[in-house]
C-alpha cells in the first residue's frame, strides 16, 4: 500500500496526537508495514508550526479541491487537539465541539425533549402498553445478543440500493465485550473488513440490535468505510484512519444513525417505532448530560438526579450516566442526536436524494461542505 505525502504527514501528526491523548485515533487500517514505518518515523517532539506549514504545503499542491478541503478540516482539528493537550489553550466544551467536529453542536432544547415525549406517549396510548412493557417484551437475553446481532446483519445485508453495493470480500466479524461506556464499536481493521464489539453490559432489544446492525454495519459505518476504502487504495491515506473527534466522525455518526430511516429498514409496527423514538430520547438525554458534565461542571450524582425527572428506565439512566461522564468518550456523547438531526434535515428536503447519498458514502465530506451544498 502506498499513500501520498500529504496524507502520510497528516497521519504522522495524528499519531503524535494519539501519544498525547490515547484514543484520539480510534482506528487505523493501513497495512501493517506502512503503520510500522510511520510509527518508526514519529519524532519525540514536533515543531507544530513548522509541521503544520509542511502539511499545508503538501495539501496546496493537490488538484482535487474537495480533497484539499477535507484534509484541511482534519488537519485543523488535529492541531487544535494537540494544542489543547499541551495546554496552550484552555478547554471549553462548546469550543471543543466546534473545532473538533466542524459543526456548531448545541445542547438539546427542552422543546425537543417534550416533542419526543409526546410521540412516545401517543404510541403508548395507541398500544395500551407502557414504554417499559414494550421494551421488556422485545428484550434479548444477554447470552443471545451476539447471535441475534449476527442474524440482524444477515437480515439487512442485501437491502441497500445498488449504488451502495459493497466490494467482494467485504466482511464483518462480531463479538461481545464489557465494561465500556458505549453500546457497540466498529473497528475497521483492513480494507473491507470490520470487527464489531457489542457491549454485553447494555440491555438490548431486538429493535436495538437491528439499529446496531445498521449503525455499525450495513448502511452505517462498515458500508461507508468499505466504499471509501476505494479512495484509500488509490493512495489517499486519510481514508485509512479515524480521528475520534473530527468532522469525519460527525458525518459517519450522522450516516450511521440516519441509515435505518433513509433505507426504510425499521419495521413499521408501533412497538418498533416506539422503541426507536425511545432511543432518540435516550440520545437526546445523552447529549444534554454531556453538556451538564463537561460544560456546566455538574457532578455525576447531580446528573443522575436531574435524569430522574424523565420517564426512562433505570438501565437507560445508568447507561446515559456511564457514557456522558466518561472523561474521554463522554465528550463524544453529543454527536448521535445532533448528527441524525443534521443529516435528516438536509436529506428530507431533497427531491432527488440519490446524488447526496452517493456523495456522503463515496466521497470525503464535512458538515460545512454538506451545508453549503444542500442547505
C-alpha positions, 0 to 999 in steps of 0.5 A: 500500500502506498499513500501520498505525502500529504496524507502520510504527514497528516497521519504522522501528526495524528499519531503524535496526537494519539501519544498525547491523548490515547484514543484520539485515533480510534482506528487505523487500517493501513497495512501493517508495514506502512503503520510500522514505518510511520510509527518508526518515523514519529519524532519525540517532539514536533515543531507544530508550526513548522509541521503544520506549514509542511502539511499545508504545503503538501495539501496546496499542491493537490488538484482535487479541491474537495480533497484539499478541503477535507484534509484541511478540516482534519488537519485543523482539528488535529492541531487544535487537539494537540494544542489543547493537550499541551495546554496552550489553550484552555478547554471549553466544551462548546469550543471543543465541539466546534473545532473538533467536529466542524459543526456548531453542536448545541445542547438539546432544547427542552422543546425537543425533549417534550416533542419526543415525549409526546410521540412516545406517549401517543404510541403508548396510548395507541398500544395500551402498553407502557414504554417499559412493557414494550421494551421488556417484551422485545428484550434479548437475553444477554447470552443471545445478543451476539447471535441475534446481532449476527442474524440482524446483519444477515437480515439487512445485508442485501437491502441497500440500493445498488449504488451502495453495493459493497466490494467482494470480500467485504466482511464483518466479524462480531463479538461481545465485550464489557465494561465500556461506556458505549453500546457497540464499536466498529473497528475497521481493521483492513480494507473491507473488513470490520470487527464489531464489539457489542457491549454485553453490559447494555440491555438490548432489544431486538429493535436495538440490535437491528439499529446496531446492525445498521449503525455499525454495519450495513448502511452505517459505518462498515458500508461507508468505510468499505466504499471509501476504502476505494479512495484509500487504495488509490493512495489517499491515506486519510481514508485509512484512519479515524480521528475520534473527534473530527468532522469525519466522525460527525458525518459517519455518526450522522450516516450511521444513525440516519441509515435505518430511516433513509433505507426504510429498514425499521419495521413499521409496527408501533412497538418498533417505532416506539422503541426507536423514538425511545432511543432518540430520547435516550440520545437526546438525554445523552447529549444534554448530560454531556453538556451538564458534565463537561460544560456546566461542571455538574457532578455525576450524582447531580446528573443522575438526579436531574435524569430522574425527572424523565420517564426512562428506565433505570438501565437507560439512566445508568447507561446515559450516566456511564457514557456522558461522564466518561472523561474521554468518550463522554465528550463524544456523547453529543454527536448521535442526536445532533448528527441524525438531526443534521443529516435528516434535515438536509436529506428530507428536503431533497427531491432527488436524494440519490446524488447526496447519498452517493456523495456522503458514502463515496466521497470525503465530506464535512458538515460545512461542505454538506451545508453549503451544498444542500442547505 
